[in-house]
Amino acid sequence: MADRLAILIAYSGDGGVEKMMNHLLRGFVDAGVTVDLLLLKARGRHVEEIPEGVNVIRLNVRTSLLALPAVARYLRGHRPAALLAAKDRAGRVAILARALAGVSTRVVLRMGMHLSGSLAGKTRLQRLARHIPVRWLYPRADAIITVARPVAEDLAAIGRIPESRFHVIANPVVPPWLDELAAAPVDHPWLTESPRKTPVLVAAGRLRPQKGFDLLLEALAEVTRQRDVRLLILGEGPDRKALENQAAELGIGPSVDFVGFLPNPYSIMRAADLFVLSSRFEGAPNVLIEAMALGTSVVATDCPSGPRDILEHGALGPLVRPGDPGELAQGILQALDAPVPASQLQDAVAPYTISRSSREYLRVLRLAPCDHPADEQT
């Protein structure tokens, strides 16, 4: 069973990790790899989109650690060549399960979030609770895949892990069918008026503090003092009511539409004049890459981590200081006045394809040769 790959992950919602995993699964299946998908949880729309050909094993545990006996039994019974664990808690279980099972399965962790950035503002005890597992368990992994170089550097420092253990691989963000999705009709009146007199901005993500939509609304209030613009916010989340109230208090309510979650947001993203990423922290912001692949001009906060590399240090769109609405407002105005050509943006995100990303993953997992042998290490 040398060609069997096991993947341990929780599908816990409609997030970007689950979406990227489905893209990777498609690449693995297309490469002829036998894939067992061990689901710690199976919630959200992405469960229904798991590609055919993947053997789904639902563990359905309340907490990840409760899956430890079942994962160990799986490893002893099936002895896959490699186990890829996505997200922090799944990574901990994978490392412990291999030790408990006493097998030689290669364990590779996939980390998408900048840990220090996600812990900013937390108490010392909260930071310690996240740092200790990294220091105790992560060094036992055979390899760690990260989505951006700063993520790898941060984990290497926290866990005191050799840099040679890390591999930076671009997310499989751009599927072959993206253009087809973006070609769907646009039915929002702000985007269909002809001629369009008012520029339309778009932002997307879960409505929570990480994404900085509160900062974006403050920036928009400043922008509207200089020119008419409108903003579409795609996504749902716990902060929706607070953000709607904030928009009303800032006097920009009529210029903001909280569209909600859309299964296919790409026609709106392509039709908009500018995509805005206002995050306080990220791993590798997939939605920014998607916007660029659609040829839409972008502006982003220079948050940890990802945007700086993706935008080539500001050459492909303004990079602004995180947490500064005034600077974000200036970046929006700059991007509207001097948009980057669509072809230049699309060329820059060419590496973020399913075929290339899955091939790189399989190389690190030692399940397939890679056409591009050069490692991207920290």
N, C-alpha and C positions, 0 to 999 in steps of 0.2 A: 504494500500500500504506500509505496514511496511517493506517489503523486497525489495523495490525499491532503487537503488543506482544511483545517478547522478554523473557524472564526468565532470569537466570543464577544458579544456586544449586547447592550440593552437598546431595543427600539422603544424609546420612552416618549415619543411625541413626533411632531412634524418638523424636526430640526434639520440643520444642514449635515450633521454627521450621518444620520440615517440615509439621507439622500445620496451623499457621497459613497456610502457603503454599497448602496444598490448599484451605483455606477461601477464601482470596483468589482462587485460580484458579476456583473455583466462581462467585464473584461476577463475575469478569471475563467468563467464558463466558456467564453469564446476561445480562450487559449487551451481548452481541453482539460482543465484541472477539475478533479472531483472535489466539490466543496460541501462541507458540513457547516451549517450556520447555527450556532448555539445561541438561542435568544434568552437572555436573562429576563427580559420583559418584551412583550409584543403588543405595543400600543401605538396608535397613530396611523395616518394614511400610508406611510411608506411601507408598512407591513404588506399591504396588498400589492405593492409594486416590486416585491422581491422577484428577481428574474426566474423564469422556468429553468429547471436543471439544477437548482440549488436544493440540497437536502436540508430542510428546516427542522431543527430540534428545539421545541419550546420547553424551556426550563421553568418559566413563569414563577420566579421567586419574588418574595416581597423585598428582600435586600440582596445585593450581589453576593455577600459572604455566605448566605444560605445555600448558594449553588455549588459551593466548594466540593462536597462529596460527589455530586452528580457529575461535575466536570472531571474529577479524578477518575471516576468509574469509566467515563467516556474515553479518557486518554488510555487507560489500561486495556479497554476492550477494542478500541479502533486503532490505536497507535498511529495517528497521523504524522506525516513528515514534519509539519509545521503547524503552530497555533498562533494566529494573529489576534491580538486583543485590542479592541478599540475603546477608548475612554479609560480614565484613571482606575475606577473600581474594577472594571473587567480585567485590567492589567494585573492588579493585585491578586485576584482570584486565579488567573492563569499561572502566575509564578508559583503560588502556593499549591495549586492542583498538580502541577508537574512534579513538585517535590513529594507530594503525598502519593502520587501514582507510581513514582520510581521509574519513569520512562525517559527516553532521550529526545523526545519531541523538541524541535527548535521553537523557542518562544520569542515572538517579536511583538513589541508594544507599538501602538500608534497613538501619538499624542497631538491633539489639534489646538489646545488652548495654551496661551502664555500664562504659566502658573503664577508668577509674581504679579503680573498685571491683574489677574483675576482675584488676587488676595489683597490688593491695595485697599487700604481703609479697614481691613480686618484686624482683630485683636491679635496680640502675640500668641495666645493660646490657639486661636483658630489657624494661624499660619503654621504653628508647630504641628498641629494635627494633620495638615496636608504635607508638610515637609518630611515628617518621620517615615511614612510609607515609601516616599521617594528614595530616601537614604538607605532604608533597610531592604527594600525589595527590588527597586529598579536596576541596581547593579547586577542582579542575577539574570536579567533578560539577556538573550543572545544578541539582540539588536533593538534599537528604538528608532522608529520612523517618526519624523515630525514634518509639519506642513510648511514651516518657515525656519530660517536659520536662527533668528532670535529665540524661538521656542526651544530649539536644541541647546543653545548656549545657556539659557536660563536653567533648564533641567540639569545640564552637566554641572553647573555651579552648585545648585541646590543638593543634588544627589552625589556629588563628588564622583562622577562617572566619567571614564575616559572618553574624550571626544571621538575616538575612532569607533565607538559603539553606535554613533548616531548617523542617520541617513536622512537627508532632507529631500522629500519627494513632493512634487507639485500635486495638488488635489486633482482628481478627475472631474473637473467642473464643467467642461465644455463637451457635451455629447454630440454625436453626428446629427441628432434630430433637433438641435436648438433652433436652427433657422425655421424649421417647419412649425415649431411651437410659436415662434415670434411672428409668423405670418398670419396668425389668427386675427380676426377682425378686432379693431379697437372700438369700444363702445362708450368710452368716457367722453362727455361733452367738451371737457377742456382740451382734449387731444384731437377731436374731430372737427373743431371749428376751422373754417377756411375763408380767408387766410388767418393763421393763428397770430393774434395780436399780443398775447401775453405768454411769456416763457413758462413752461411747466417743469418743475423739479419733481424728482421721484426719489423716495427712500424706501428701504424694505428691511424687514427683520422683526423679531419678536419684540413686543412693546414692553421693555424692561430697562432698568437703568444702564446696563452694559452698552446698549445701542445708542445712548445719548440723544434720543429724540427730544428730550427737554431742552438740550442745548441747541438743537436744530431749530426748534420753534423760536427761541430767543434770537438766533441768527436771522431767521426769516423776518422777524419783526423789524430788525435793523435794515435788512435788504429792502423791504417794502417802503421804507422811508426815502429810498433813492429811486426805485423803479417798481413797476407792477410785476409781480411774479405769483405763481400758484404752486402749491405743494401737494403731491399725492403720497400718502404713507401707506405702504402695503404691509399687512401683518396684523396679528392679534397678540394680546398678552395682558398681564395683570395691570399695566399702567395706562390702559386706554382711557378710562374715565378721567384720570388726573391730567393726562395730556390734552384731552378735549377741553377741560376746564382751563388749562394753562393757555391754550390757543385763544379762547374767548377773552380771558383776562388781558392778554397782550393785544387784543383788538384785531387779530388776524384770522378769526374763526372762518369768515367767508372765503379766505384764500387757502384754507387747508381742508383736504378731504381724507378722512381716515377710511380707506377703502376696505380694510380687513384682509383676511387670508384669501389668496387666490391660488388655485391649483396650477394655473398657468399665468404668471405675471409678465411673461417676456414680451408680449406685444406692447404692453404699456411701457415697459422699460426701454424698448427700442424707439417708441414714438416720443418719449420725453426729450426735453432739451438738455437735461443735465441730471446725472445720478449723484446723490450725496450720501457719503458714508460718514456718520457723526459719532462713531463708536468711541467709548472710553478705553476698551481693550478688545483684542481679537486674537485668533490664532492665525489663520489665513482667511480673510473675508471672501468667501465664495461669491457672494452677491456682487461684490466689486468686480471680480473677474468676469462674471456673467454679463454685467453691464458693458464692460469693455469689449467682450466678444460680440456683443450686439452693435458695437460701433457708437455707443452713447458716451458723450463726454462725462468726465467724472471729477469730483473733488472729494478729498478724504482727510480725516484726521491722521496725524502721524503717530498713531497709537501703537502700543506693543500688542501684536507684532504683525507684519505682513504688508501693510499699505506702502511702506517706504520702498521695499523691494519691487512690489508689483507696479508701482508708478515710477520706477526707475529714478528715485530720489527727487520726484517732482517734475521730471521731464514730460510725463504723460498726463499731468493734471496737478492742480495745486495741492500741496500737503500743508495742513494747518495744525497748530498746536492743540492737542486734546484739551477739552474743558474750557475753551476760549470762544464764546459765541461771536465776539467781535471779529476775531481772526477768521472764523468760519464764514461769516458774512462777506468779508473781503475776498475770500477764496471763491465763494459762489459767484460774486460779481466778476472776478477775474476769469473764471471758467466760461461764463456766459459771453463775455466780450471776446475771448480768444480760444474757441474750442479746438481741441486737438483733432486732426483728421481721423475719420473712422478707421481707415486702413491701417494707420499707425497703431491704434489701440488694439485692433484685432491681431496684428502681427505679434504684438508684445505678449499676448496670452495664448499663443499657439502651443506652448508646452503643456497646457492644462487639459489635455485630452484623455479620454478613457483608455485608449489603447496604449499611449505612452506611460501613463501613470500605473496602470495595472502591470505592465511589463517591468517597470522599475520595482514595484512591490514584489513580484515573483522572483526577481533577482535577489533581493534582500532575504526573502523567505527560502531561497535556494531551491526553488521549484522549477525554474526555467532560466535559460540563458538570456542575457540582455543585449540588445543591439547597440546600446550606449554604455560601454563598460566603465566610464569614469564615474566614480562616486561623487555625490554632493555631500560632503561632510562638513561639520563645523570647523 
